[in-house]
Amino acid sequence: MANTSKKKMTATAKKSAAAKAETVKKETKSEEVKSIAVKPEAKKLTTAKEPKKITAAKEPEKITVAKEPEKLTVKEEPKKTVKKETKAETKSTKAETKSAKAETKSAKTVKKEETKTVKAAKKETPATKKSVKEEPKKEETPVKKSTKKAETKKVEAKEEKKSAVKKTETVKEKKPAAKKAAKKPTKKEKTAVYEVLSLEECIQRMQAMGVQHVYEDYARFLMDEADIKKLEKDIIEGNNLKNADFAYEKDGYDTDLVAVTLGKVADTMDIKAMDYKDIKKDMNTAVKTTISEDAEVNAAEYLKEFKICEKLLMIGQRKNIGDSAIVSELIGADVDAFVAHFFDLAYAILPDWQYDDVKFYEDFAYAVLSQYYDLFTKYQLRILMDVADLYIKHGDFQHGDECYGYILRDNQIKDYIYYRFASVYEDIDFNKAKALAYESLQYVDGRYTYYQNIMDIINK
């Protein structure tokens, strides 16, 4: 009996276990049915036949039911309630996990299909767009926002394109201006810049180009050559500036600086070769003039001839010329004849001028004679006596007498010297004039040229 009762108990246990397994299978089947029932609803929402309901392109997450099955799944419940289930229960849990994975996959496919349907809705014909407009306002509002944003983005893109086009146009407009600025400056523009520079800066830049000349060198060139263009050419060729790579844009100077430097040096010079033509003309006219009765005319003529004689002195000094004949050839006029005419004019008008003018004339006359040795030998005695006479005529008798005493000591032509010495006192002090004439007779007799002139003073 015991065995039969045990067999009955095992049979009932087996039946109860089988019943429990069937109930679990029914529950899993019911859950699968529920999941299957949810899936068609998702498919209805994503079907291509009803694009009107799926109008919101930015809110597909609200429509999808991919996450809802995850909430409904009861994956962990079998593990919590039944820990020591049979093999059938474990198989059922595996089936549940597989169904959950299938549900997630189906949710993903739903998402993809929804995005495809949204893209298809965007690419619909105008007829479909009209149908979308006819739908309720609640569903149209997100579409309008999206379309407005798209339109604003398009307008902004157009404005950006327009601004970019404008920028490119302005850049294109500016490019010709840059080309104009890159053009080489003209010779006039460069000379205008060079003229602003000082003479020292011009000489320094010339030295930077390799022309190692100083002011005295340029002055000497200008004294020898009247043609500045020829001088410019000689300097450029002599220093090989044509082959040198000097550019105004790069270095700030070029060969055009040569002419400007020569011009600046010429402006500082009182006399230069280009003045020789004017000097020649003035010398020829001066020699032909005579002493006038008008004191003002004589004074103007004296000052004019004094300046010409000064230029002749500077030519001899700067060119180191000691023969007036060389200067005569250089200028084209007779220097000897002009100097003689100038001495005559000075002797005639200076008695009416101031005493200081006599002193100044003395120094100047000796400077001219000391420069040209041929004029010195010819006019030394005359200038000594002229200056002595002028001092006496201005009342400086002591100075005049000393000058004559010096002349008489060192000169053998005593008849002429005594005659000049006595004759200058005839209108000032006649008694002293006679005394000087008598004094000369100890040195002068009938053999001398001016003996009779001295006797005429004695016999008055």
C-alpha positions, 0 to 999 in steps of 0.5 A, spaced: 500 500 500 505 504 501 508 503 494 501 504 491 501 511 495 508 513 493 506 512 486 500 515 487 503 521 490 509 521 484 503 521 479 500 527 482 506 531 483 508 529 476 501 532 474 501 538 478 508 539 475 505 538 468 499 543 470 504 548 472 508 548 466 502 548 462 500 554 466 507 558 465 506 556 457 499 559 457 502 565 460 508 566 456 503 565 450 499 570 452 505 575 453 507 573 446 500 575 444 500 581 447 506 583 444 504 581 437 498 585 438 502 591 440 506 590 433 500 591 428 499 598 432 506 600 430 505 598 423 499 602 422 502 608 425 508 607 420 504 605 414 506 609 407 498 609 406 497 614 412 502 619 411 497 625 413 498 622 421 505 622 421 507 630 419 511 632 425 519 631 422 522 632 429 518 628 434 518 621 431 520 619 439 513 620 441 510 616 435 514 610 436 512 604 441 519 601 441 520 603 448 514 601 451 514 594 450 521 594 454 516 597 460 511 591 459 516 586 458 517 581 465 524 579 464 526 579 471 519 577 474 520 569 473 527 569 476 524 573 482 518 568 483 521 561 481 528 560 482 528 553 482 524 552 476 525 546 471 528 546 465 521 548 461 521 554 465 528 556 463 527 555 456 521 559 457 525 565 459 530 564 454 524 565 449 522 571 452 529 574 452 529 572 444 522 575 444 524 582 447 530 582 442 525 581 437 521 587 439 527 591 440 529 590 433 522 591 430 522 598 434 528 600 430 525 598 424 519 602 426 524 608 427 527 607 420 520 606 417 518 613 420 524 617 418 523 614 411 516 616 411 518 623 414 523 624 408 517 621 403 512 626 406 517 632 405 518 630 397 511 629 396 507 633 390 504 639 391 497 635 391 499 632 398 502 638 401 495 641 400 492 635 403 497 636 409 494 643 410 487 641 410 489 637 417 487 640 424 491 645 426 494 641 432 498 637 427 500 643 422 504 647 427 510 643 428 510 643 420 509 650 420 515 652 425 520 647 421 518 650 414 519 657 417 526 655 420 528 652 413 525 659 410 529 663 415 535 659 414 534 659 406 534 667 407 540 667 411 544 663 407 542 668 401 544 674 405 550 671 407 551 669 399 550 676 397 555 679 403 560 674 400 559 677 393 559 684 395 566 682 399 569 679 393 566 685 389 570 690 393 576 686 393 576 686 386 575 693 386 580 694 390 585 690 386 586 695 381 588 701 386 593 696 389 596 695 382 596 703 381 600 703 388 605 698 385 606 702 379 613 705 379 614 713 380 615 718 375 622 722 374 618 728 376 615 724 383 622 722 384 625 728 383 620 732 388 622 727 393 629 728 392 628 736 392 626 735 400 632 732 402 638 736 404 645 736 400 648 732 406 643 726 405 643 726 397 651 726 398 650 720 403 645 716 398 650 717 393 655 714 397 650 708 398 650 707 391 658 707 391 659 714 388 664 716 393 665 723 392 664 729 397 662 736 396 668 739 394 669 734 388 662 736 385 664 743 386 670 742 382 666 738 377 661 744 376 667 749 375 670 745 369 663 743 366 657 747 364 653 742 362 650 738 368 647 733 363 654 731 361 656 731 368 650 726 370 652 721 364 660 721 366 658 720 374 653 714 372 658 711 367 664 712 371 661 709 377 658 703 373 651 705 376 647 703 370 649 695 371 648 696 379 641 694 381 638 700 385 631 701 385 627 707 388 622 703 390 627 698 394 632 702 396 629 709 396 634 712 391 636 711 384 640 714 378 636 720 378 639 722 384 645 724 381 642 730 377 638 733 383 645 732 387 649 736 382 643 741 382 643 742 390 651 743 390 650 748 384 645 752 388 651 753 394 656 755 389 657 763 387 661 761 381 660 755 376 662 753 369 654 754 367 655 762 369 661 763 364 657 765 358 654 771 363 660 773 365 663 773 358 657 778 356 658 782 362 665 783 361 665 785 354 659 790 356 663 793 362 670 794 358 666 799 353 663 803 358 665 810 360 665 814 367 659 818 367 658 825 370 652 821 374 655 819 381 649 814 381 650 811 375 658 810 376 656 807 383 652 802 380 657 800 374 662 800 380 658 795 384 657 791 377 664 790 375 666 789 382 662 782 382 665 780 376 672 781 378 670 777 384 668 771 380 674 772 376 678 771 383 674 765 385 675 762 378 682 762 379 682 760 386 677 754 385 680 752 379 687 753 382 689 758 376 695 763 376 695 765 369 689 770 367 690 768 360 687 761 361 681 764 364 680 768 358 680 762 354 676 759 359 671 764 359 672 767 352 673 774 354 680 778 356 681 778 363 687 783 363 683 788 359 677 788 364 681 788 370 685 795 368 678 798 366 675 796 373 682 799 376 681 806 372 673 806 375 675 805 382 680 810 382 675 815 379 669 814 384 672 812 390 675 819 392 668 821 393 666 814 397 667 813 404 674 811 407 672 804 409 671 803 402 678 805 400 681 800 405 676 794 402 678 796 395 685 795 397 685 788 400 681 786 394 685 789 389 691 785 392 687 779 392 686 779 385 693 781 383 696 775 388 692 770 384 694 772 377 702 773 377 701 776 370 697 781 373 701 782 379 707 784 375 703 789 370 699 792 375 702 792 382 706 799 382 699 802 379 695 799 385 700 801 390 700 808 388 692 808 387 691 806 394 696 811 397 693 817 393 686 815 395 688 815 402 691 822 401 685 824 398 681 822 404 685 826 408 690 820 411 696 823 409 701 819 414 698 813 411 699 815 404 706 818 405 708 811 408 705 808 402 709 812 397 716 812 402 715 804 401 715 805 393 720 809 393 725 805 397 724 799 393 723 802 386 728 805 381 722 808 377 723 814 381 721 820 376 714 817 375 713 815 383 715 822 385 711 825 379 705 821 382 706 823 389 707 831 388 701 831 383 696 828 388 698 834 393 697 839 388 689 840 389 690 839 397 697 842 399 701 846 393 707 847 397 708 840 399 707 838 392 713 843 390 717 840 396 716 833 393 718 836 386 724 839 389 726 833 393 725 828 386 731 832 383 736 829 387 734 823 383 731 825 377 734 829 371 733 830 364 734 823 362 728 821 365 721 821 362 717 825 367 722 830 369 719 835 365 712 834 368 716 835 375 719 841 373 712 844 371 709 843 378 716 847 380 714 852 375 707 853 377 
